[in-house]
């Protein structure tokens, strides 16, 4: 008889099962929140956030976590009758998002790791318990993510008059509780759904077992590609931090927005494009090439694509080479994790669809919009002078289209490469043979 493993509730007395289940859900929620807070704290520390006035640093850390799960943080400003202010920010710090999602996914599956099949009721109960506790955590974070502090005008007549009339401008931020609760809930459900799609060890209800052959292998391959890009970005970032100076800025970019940059590079490497601009006078922790492409004058948008990058850096071809290698590996991985009876053309459309959906998600997550403006007794204006804007938006049609084409090609070639390789096949249910086991199964080929 198998010795019960930690987290296996089958050995618990019936009266303790609900308590153990709620404790499992609490561990998932707390570990995810703490992980995101730590990553955001370190990233903002490297960016110099501890120097913010009015002890704003802890509240900014919490606001960063709120944005990482899709929450809405609204900016505001006030300077009495002397001034007008306008500010907004929409960005997802994907390093914080990814760290929390990985921790929560692993811990959510931990009590189920020895199961082959789970009932729909059991899975739903675990999701509901985690969701309830996560919603409470979201409300707490949203209530803490608010602060107001004064903004220096840099001296001169405007600041002197502001001091005299007690009307120095202030800037504040506040998380929208309903929006944070709604989008944060969707974020959690997306993370849990992706967890069951990717992990071949995650038990599924018997009615869903037939979907795993066509869904899980390409989903796993896409997640593997995205994580590969993150690992490459970590290596490159550490080398840059160690050899080219500005180590604090580089580490801040890695801890807050590394996936934003590397997944953007992935999209550019396959032929996708983004439109955006960085106003003059705004400094951002981004690669020099990206800054040069997007920094425009006159309020015009620039197009960020492979041609624009290659015009400023001849090494742009590396993005294409990395994409080719990564997607061929994804095609091969999809094939070897699928039953042997699935043909290359089937792998092609499976991976093509998965790739198109992946690029859609990348396009949505890499969107950036930030603006600020300030007018004090006629000095400056909301759109320039004392203001500026940063924006980046994906062109979804070419991004998704090229993604689907690359996925089709990679799936077909990967299927051909895997023809003579032993396939793992579908996840086996306890006491049952995997679908196709025997004449067409992994060992019967």
Buried (B, 14 or more C-beta within 10 A) or exposed (E): EEEEEEBBBEEBEEEEEEEBBBEBBBBBBBBBBEBBBBBBBBBBBBBEBEEBEEEBBBBBBBBBBBBBBBBBBBBBBBBEEBBBBBBBBEBBBBBBBBBBBBBBBBBBBBBBBBBBBBEEEBBEBBBEBBBEBBBEBBBEBBEBBBBBBEBEBEEEEBBEBBEEEEBBBBBBBBBBBEBBBBBBBEBBBEBBEBBBBBBBEBBBBEEBBEEBBBBBBBBBBBBBBBEBBBEBBBEBBBEBBEEEEEBBBBBBBBBBBBBBBBBBBBBBBBBBBBBBBBBEEBEBBBBEBBBBBBBBEEEEBBEBBBEBBBEEBEEBEEBBEBBBEBBBBBBBBBBBBBBBBBBBEBBBBBBBBBBBBBBBBBBEBBBBBBBBBBBBBEBBEBBBEBBBBBBBBBBBEBBBBBBBBBBBBBBBBBBBBBEEEEBBBBBBBEEEEBBBBEEBBBEEB
